[in-house]
Amino acid sequence: MRNKHALLILAGTLILFSACQSKQTPSETSLAATSQTTLPPNVHKIVVEDVLQTSNYTYLQAKEGSTEQWLAVPTMQAKVGETYYYEGGLQMTKFQSKELNRTFETVLFLEKVSSDPTGTAKTATAQTAPDNASAAQAPVATDNQEQYKRQAPVEEKKDIKMKPAEGGITIAELYSKKESFAGKTVKIKGKVTKYTPEVMNKNWIHLQDGTESNGKFDFVVTSEGQAKLGDIITVEGKIGLNKDLGYGYFFDVIMEDAVIK
């Protein structure tokens, strides 16, 4: 009799357990399915372990599985413990952030991270790069070179009117006669329309002066000198053509190591 009673109790318990299992809400079922869904190709899932902020970039110490790494993204609000997804990126070694007074053994610069694994598609234009860990408005390169090959930037032309520097040339003259200026030192006066410091040990400056040639009006300069968005400056330096600086950074015309007057 006792055995029969015990069997009845066991049977009732199993029936109750089965009923509970079958009453999972649709959201619980969906969540379980989502947690087992394979991530899209090339998408990484990370959990934030530390957050450091600078004026232009947010640094995230993140863990992916058993691997820890530092990431840098344009300034955002992030908290320890949050989960994000990303793809691509430009990895830099021995990267020195002046604002943080810190050298990172490696740091991966990203266009963005997303809380949605399907929202990681890259939309950056040709010119975006790290800050003081910034990524210049020279291109965001990535570890997947083919996905991030960059050409000259597509910029919005500003309403600017100014006279060229004394003894200098205009941006229109440079582009229209670029072969004749290759390897030569020139002076160009313009307004800073983009500026990002400390990328590949250079400050990246975009200038416009209101002139253009065949749709070319944006001129890229690298320099150790500093500038601010909106500054009117004169730069002097050698002109380089068809420069491939690696990491997908390619410019048909560029002035490198310019002196800012």
N, C-alpha and C positions, 0 to 999 in steps of 0.2 A: 504494500500500500504506500509506504514511504517512497519507494522507487517511482511509483506511478505519479505521486504528487510532485516529486522533484522533476520528472520529465515534463509535467504540465507547466511548471514554473519556467523551465528552460525554454520550452516552446513559446510561451508568452513573451519572454524576454527577446527572443529572436524576432518575433513578429513586430514587437514595438520598435526594435532597432531598425528593422527594414523599413517600417513606416516613416521613421524620422529621416532616414537617408533619402527616401523618395520625395520628401517635402522640402528639399533645398529650393530656395527661391531662385528665379531666373538670374538675378544679379550674381548670386553665389556661384551658380553654374557657369555664367559667363566669365566671372573673375578667374575661376579655376582654369577655364579653357584658355584665357588670355595669358595666364602665368606660364602655360606650357607652350604657347605659340613661339615658333622660331622667329628671331629678329630678322628684319630685312637684311639683304647682303651688305656687308661692310659697315653695318651699324654696331656701335659699341655701347654697352650699358655700364654706367659707373655709379658709384655711391660716394657722395661728398664726405670727406673726413676733416677738411679744414678749408677756410676761406680767407683770402687776403685781398684787400681792395687797394687799387691805385686810382689816379685821376682818370685814366683811360681804360684800364683793364681790371677784370676780376680774375684772381688766381684761385684755382680749385685743386686742392690735394684730393685725389680721387682713387678709388679702388675698383678695379675691374677683375672680378674673380679673386685670385690671390696676388694680383699685380697692382702695385701702387705707382702713381705718376702724378706730376703737376701739369695742369692744363691752364691755358689763359684764354679768356673770351672777352669781347667788348663788355664794358661795365654792366653788371646785372645784379639783382638781388638773389642771393643764394644762401642756403643754410646747411649746416652740418646735418647729415643724415638723409638729405634729399637725393632722389634718384634722377639721373639725366641720361640722355642718349645723344650720340654724336657720330659723325663720320668725317673722314678726311683729316686734314690738319697739317701744319708745318712744324716739324720737330727741330728745335735748336738746342745745341749743347753749350755748356759753360755760358749760359745766358745771364748777363748782369742787369738787374733792375736797379736803376739809380734811386727811384723813389723808395724802394724797400731796402736799399743798401744790402742787397743780397745777390749772390750768384747761384743760379739753379744749375745743377748738374745736367739735367735735361728738362725742357718744358715744351709742351705741345700747344701751339697757337691754333685756335679754332675760330671760324666765323661765328658760330653759335653752338649752344647746346639746347636740347628740347626735353620737356617732360613727357613728350609723346614720341614713341619710337618711329612713328610714321611722319613726324614733323621735322626730320633732320635734313631735308633736301637743301642743297647749297644754292644760295641766290646771290652771292656776292659778285660785284663787278670787278673789273680788272685791277682796281687799285684799293687794296685794303691790307693792312699788315699789323704787327705787334707794337705795343706802347713803350713805356719806360719798362715796359714790355709792351710796346705798341706795335701794331703791324702797319707799316706805312701805307699811305695811299699810293704806295707801290704795292704790288699784288700780294694777295694771300696765296702763298704757295702751299703745297701739301705733300704728304708722303705718297700720294697717288698722283704722280706727275701728269698722267694722261687726262685725268678728270679736271685738273686745274691749270692747264696750259693757259698762260695769260698773254694777251696782246696789249697794245697801247690802250690807255684808259678811255672810256667813253664818258665824257664830262659834260655838264651843262655850261653853255657859254654865258658868262656874266656881262652885264652892261657896264663896261669899263672904257674910259677914255683917258689916255695919257700920252705924253710925249716920250720918245725913247730916251735912254740915258745918253749923256754927252759922249760921243765917240762909240755909242753902242748900236745895236740893231734891234728890230722888232721881232716878235715871234713869227709873224708872217714871212719876214725876210729869211729867217732861219729855216723854216720848213720849205719855202720855195727854192732855196739855194743850198739845201743841206749838204750836198756832196762837196760844195766848195768850202764849207765851213768845217768839214771833218778834220779833227785833230788840231784845230786852231782855237786860240783863246778869244772869247768874245764877251761882251757885256750886254746884259739884257735887264731891263727894268720892268717890273710887273707887280701885280697884286697877288698875295698869297691866298689861294682858294682852297688849298688843303695842306695840312702839315701834320706829320707824325714823327716823333723823335725815336732814336735808339733802335733802329731796325738794321740788322747786319752791321752794327757799329756806325750807322749813318743816320742823319736826320733827312727826312724826305719832304720835299717842298714842291707843290704844284703852283705854277704861275700862269696868269693871263694878263694880257695888256690891251685887250680889245681888238687886236688884229687877228687875221686868220688866213690860211692858204689851203685851198682844197679841203676845207672842213677841219683843218688842224689848227687848234687855238690853245690847247693845254700843253704846257711845257714842264717836264719833270727835272728836278735838280736834287742832287745829294750834296750834303755839306756837313762839316763839323760845327758850323755856325748855327745859331738858333733864330727862330722867327715865330710869329703868331699869326693865326688866321686873320686876314684882313690887312696885314702889314703891306705897305708899299716898299719894296726893296729893289736893289740892283745887285745882281749876281754876276760874278766873273769867273770863267773857267773854260776848260777845253770841252769841245763838242765831240761826243762819240755817237757813232751810227750802228744800228743793228746790234745792240748790246744784249747779250744773254748772260745775266748775272747768276744763273742757277736757280733752283727751286721754282722754276716757272716764271721768273722775273725777266721779261723781254721788253726792250724799248727800241723803237726805230731811231729815235733821237733822244739824247740825254746829256746833261752836263753833270759830270761827277766831280766830287771834291771841290765844289765851288766856294769862292770867297764871297761873303755877303758884305756889300758896301753900305 
